[in-house]
Amino acid sequence: MTSHLFVADPIDRMRIDQDSSFGLMLHAQQRGDAVFSCDTDGLIARDGDGFARCRPTIVREVVGDHFTLGDIQERPLADFATVWMRKDPPFDLNYVAATWILDLAPTSTRVVNNPQGLRDWNEKLAVLRFPDVSPRCIATRDMRQVLDFHAEVGSCVIKPLAFSGGNGIVALHPGDLNARSLVEISTHNGRDIILVQQYLPAAREGDKRVILVNGVARGGLLRVPPGDDLRGNIHVGAAVHYVPLTEAEQAVCDRLEKPLRDAGHIFVGIDLIGEKLTEVNVTSPTGIREILAQGGPDLAKELFDAALATK
């Protein structure tokens, strides 16, 4: 039987209506394949080979009773047709070490997304590769540079580099008396590099999460932030609507197709505001469950087909 491993946060925390990892597990099971799961602490390297201390995993679409775990088994990564690296950030040394272990998977095992690509493409800084389709931005830990950029462009958004789900994102507006303090907090007094992007007024109308399968745009979700929050992330309460892409948004996706494929990124969720690229999410993108629920394509199936076809 074909087997698949999911390296992810604990399954008991997954919301089955929102979690893409759950949707992928469910599809693997529907294919008649075996599903195994572990956290990054289950990954082991020994004598040049990678292993996982993982559990057989059965999932079902029943809220409050959505999984059953078997006993822990230690299995070589070579046992799996695919390994889905779906661990949420923080992107710290433990995360990087997990990708080094996943590098030891044999060529017969497809790791999604490619471990080197995960290391090379920081989800916030990846936009620096595409200045032609992104808002103005600066990456620095120099607090004076951040404040000067803020003065130059007006409203801007500060993004820490190690987190996901909108954690730590704040907006700076002209005349904000908290600006210096927020920059100090975000950079840890100049110790940490941050990304600062020009604020796009279209953010009030929502941002668009677009899922790309092997570099090709396959579905978009308009995420409208709640009235009391800057962020359009689903987990903070954003309303989501399955929507088509505009011509300009499709052009942004086309711009990314080859670089994403070259980096081995099979499952990517990009964020667009006002038809500008604001993030490239490669670690654990979400959105496929909502797209399917609102009448869009079954992207779990497409992702598995792409992963298995490109081995």
C-alpha atoms as one frame of an Amber mdcrd trajectory, in Angstrom:
protein
   0.000   0.000   0.000   1.223   3.497  -0.844   2.009   5.529   2.274   2.274
   9.259   2.939   3.800  11.104   5.891   2.555  14.439   7.220   4.936  16.470
   9.383   2.550  18.887  11.031   1.286  20.406  14.239  -0.752  18.034  16.438
  -3.842  16.797  14.652  -6.106  17.437  17.632  -5.638  21.178  17.043  -6.769
  21.054  13.415 -10.021  22.687  12.360 -11.362  20.273   9.799 -13.205  22.998
   7.862 -10.063  25.128   7.485  -6.922  23.031   7.796  -5.303  22.156   4.483
  -3.282  19.376   6.142  -6.516  17.689   7.188  -7.854  18.014   3.643  -4.713
  16.445   2.217  -4.834  13.581   4.729  -8.480  12.989   3.908  -7.761  12.840
   0.193  -4.831  10.444   0.665  -7.147   8.166   2.607  -9.812   8.424  -0.093
  -7.203   7.280  -2.611  -6.879   4.083  -0.576  -3.431   5.065   0.717  -2.049
   4.918   4.247  -1.517   8.124   6.224   1.113   8.633   8.924   1.765  11.786
  10.949   4.329  13.273  13.295   5.635  16.610  14.539   9.165  17.756  13.744
  10.372  16.107  16.954   9.619  12.786  15.271  12.209  13.344  12.544  15.533
  11.550  13.053  18.757  11.307  11.055  20.898   8.229  11.583  23.978   7.145
   9.621  23.052   9.250   6.627  19.393   8.204   6.397  16.218   9.969   7.492
  13.577   8.358   9.693  10.271   9.360  11.261   8.801   8.260  14.563   5.214
   8.553  13.405   1.726   7.205  13.996  -0.726   5.600  11.572  -3.466   8.194
  11.212  -7.122   7.815  10.262  -9.163  10.970   9.641 -12.874  11.594   9.220
 -15.077  14.640   8.733 -16.635  14.568  12.189 -16.171  17.641  14.345 -14.791
  16.613  17.732 -13.999  13.091  16.530 -11.946  13.723  13.416  -8.974  11.372
  13.904  -7.632   8.130  15.320  -3.921   7.596  15.947  -2.172   4.240  16.074
   0.946   3.289  17.992   4.263   5.015  17.281   6.370   3.359  14.602   9.863
   4.257  13.450   9.960   4.158   9.669  12.570   5.273   7.120  11.564   8.192
   4.941  12.073   5.827   2.018   8.834   4.062   3.038   6.745   7.030   1.934
   5.726   8.079  -1.558   5.332  11.643  -0.305   6.310  13.580   2.800   4.248
  16.720   3.369   6.196  19.271   5.427   3.245  21.142   6.904   4.682  22.360
  10.204   3.603  25.902  10.989   6.350  28.425  11.778   8.104  29.821  13.827
  10.844  29.432  11.290  13.658  28.823  13.750  16.719  26.591  13.877  14.597
  23.580  14.834  12.533  24.125  11.686  15.677  24.444   9.567  17.142  21.288
  11.152  13.956  19.416  10.252  14.455  20.410   6.603  18.036  19.134   6.758
  16.722  15.751   7.877  14.121  15.795   5.092  16.984  16.406   2.639  17.977
  12.798   3.375  14.797  11.420   1.813  15.623   9.324  -1.274  14.626  10.464
  -4.752  11.782   7.930  -4.667  10.141  10.046  -1.946   8.727  13.446  -2.881
   9.004  16.043  -0.117   6.416  18.816  -0.444   7.560  21.512  -0.436  11.192
  20.978  -1.360  13.339  21.356   1.812  15.874  23.630   0.156  13.049  25.764
  -1.211  11.616  26.083   2.297  14.964  27.353   3.544  15.532  29.709   0.628
  12.080  31.294   0.393  11.189  33.197   3.529   7.476  33.871   3.260   7.829
  37.585   3.931  11.133  38.296   2.174  10.296  36.294  -0.950   8.530  39.363
  -2.338  11.955  40.999  -2.682  12.501  38.694  -5.662   9.566  40.319  -7.464
   9.744  44.116  -7.025   7.897  44.633 -10.304   4.673  43.144  -8.900   5.014
  44.008  -5.185   4.449  47.148  -3.113   7.478  49.157  -2.059   9.264  47.545
   0.861  12.439  47.488   2.902  14.060  44.700   4.920  16.304  45.867   7.736
  16.912  45.795  11.453  18.084  49.407  11.471  15.351  51.284  13.323  16.305
  54.614  11.751  15.914  53.100   8.284  12.445  51.808   9.205  11.331  55.212
  10.491  12.765  56.976   7.437  10.900  54.577   5.134   7.727  55.203   7.143
   8.197  58.956   6.732   8.794  58.538   2.993   5.860  56.288   2.067   3.372
  57.205   4.782   1.330  54.294   6.059   3.217  51.001   6.129   2.976  47.494
   7.536   5.620  45.812   9.700   6.029  42.051   9.341   8.301  39.847  11.479
  10.037  37.151   9.464   9.676  34.033  11.602   5.922  33.744  12.081   2.774
  32.863  10.159  -0.939  33.527  10.363  -0.510  37.266  10.725   1.249  37.004
  14.085   3.116  40.187  14.986   1.940  42.224  11.983   1.244  45.878  12.796
   0.468  48.989  10.776   2.143  52.371  11.152   0.227  55.460  10.066   1.447
  59.073   9.851   1.311  60.816  13.207   1.196  57.576  15.217   2.886  58.371
  18.529   3.552  54.646  19.016   5.684  54.377  15.858   9.107  54.362  17.528
   7.973  51.952  20.217   6.445  49.550  17.687   9.657  49.579  15.653  11.675
  48.870  18.808   9.382  45.966  19.712   9.288  44.515  16.196  13.076  44.630
  15.729  13.821  43.717  19.356  15.713  46.985  19.644  17.535  46.551  16.375
  18.497  42.885  16.765  16.049  41.317  14.272  15.503  42.079  10.591  11.890
  42.842   9.690  10.034  43.496   6.443   8.282  46.844   6.121   5.818  47.221
   3.231   4.002  50.252   1.963   0.399  50.036   3.149  -2.101  49.445   0.352
  -5.510  51.070   0.988  -7.168  48.181  -0.886  -6.431  46.089   2.224  -9.645
  47.468   3.716 -11.540  45.500   1.059  -9.583  42.327   1.827  -6.645  40.412
   0.458  -6.789  37.539  -1.975  -5.196  34.191  -1.160  -4.375  32.370  -4.384
  -3.400  28.697  -4.329  -0.822  27.681  -6.905  -0.310  24.010  -7.738   3.135
  23.428  -9.206   3.283  27.106 -10.105  -0.182  27.376 -11.694  -2.963  29.441
 -10.101  -5.901  27.147  -9.338  -8.179  29.058  -6.972  -8.589  32.338  -5.127
 -10.180  33.351  -1.844 -11.029  36.934  -0.983 -10.369  37.296   2.749 -12.110
  40.292   4.280 -10.698  41.253   7.693 -13.050  41.723  10.638 -13.857  45.317
  11.491 -11.590  45.319  14.531  -8.439  43.850  12.914  -5.909  44.863  10.263
  -5.254  41.289   9.166  -7.114  39.205   6.598  -6.043  35.859   8.023  -8.783
  33.276   8.308  -7.902  32.259  11.851  -8.421  35.812  13.164 -11.964  35.858
  11.830 -11.718  37.033   8.223 -14.715  36.273   6.023 -13.781  34.253   2.935
 -15.320  34.166  -0.538 -14.246  32.030  -3.497 -13.631  34.502  -6.325 -12.071
  34.546  -9.806  -8.771  36.259 -10.516  -8.539  39.532 -12.365  -6.338  39.780
 -15.437  -3.698  41.671 -13.420  -3.775  39.075 -10.629  -3.337  36.282 -13.153
  -0.345  38.145 -14.573   1.261  38.160 -11.110   0.717  34.409 -10.846   2.208
  33.878 -14.296   5.243  35.914 -13.214   5.829  33.487 -10.332   5.208  30.207
 -12.144   8.724  29.373 -13.331  10.589  30.544 -10.188   8.240  28.501  -7.987
   8.643  25.387 -10.111  12.404  25.798 -10.239  12.462  25.960  -6.424  10.398
  22.774  -6.098   7.354  24.509  -4.609   4.331  22.351  -5.420   1.912  23.856
  -2.863   2.035  27.652  -2.538  -0.423  30.249  -1.300   0.351  33.799  -2.390
  -1.342  36.886  -0.969  -2.454  39.748  -3.199  -3.720  43.180  -2.160  -4.819
  45.601  -4.838  -3.347  43.225  -7.422   0.079  43.471  -5.762   2.051  40.553
  -4.306   2.451  40.877  -0.525   3.493  37.369   0.605   4.553  33.992  -0.781
   3.479  31.265   1.662   5.384  28.016   1.184   5.529  26.385   4.649   1.907
  25.475   5.358  -0.475  27.352   3.050  -4.186  27.229   3.805  -7.271  27.716
   1.672  -7.996  24.430  -0.107 -10.782  23.432   2.298 -12.610  26.737   1.875
 -12.212  26.660  -1.919 -13.710  23.162  -2.096 -16.553  24.051   0.297 -17.508
  27.052  -1.866 -17.724  25.110  -5.116 -14.142  25.385  -6.320 -11.846  22.607
  -7.527 -10.606  19.755  -5.342  -7.087  21.069  -4.866  -6.101  18.252  -2.507
  -6.476  15.876  -5.443  -4.580  18.209  -7.767  -1.766  18.600  -5.235  -1.374
  14.848  -4.827  -1.471  14.340  -8.586   1.249  16.990  -8.991   3.403  15.585
  -6.188   3.256  12.037  -7.486   3.660  13.043 -11.137   6.832  15.049 -10.517
   8.711  12.434  -8.469
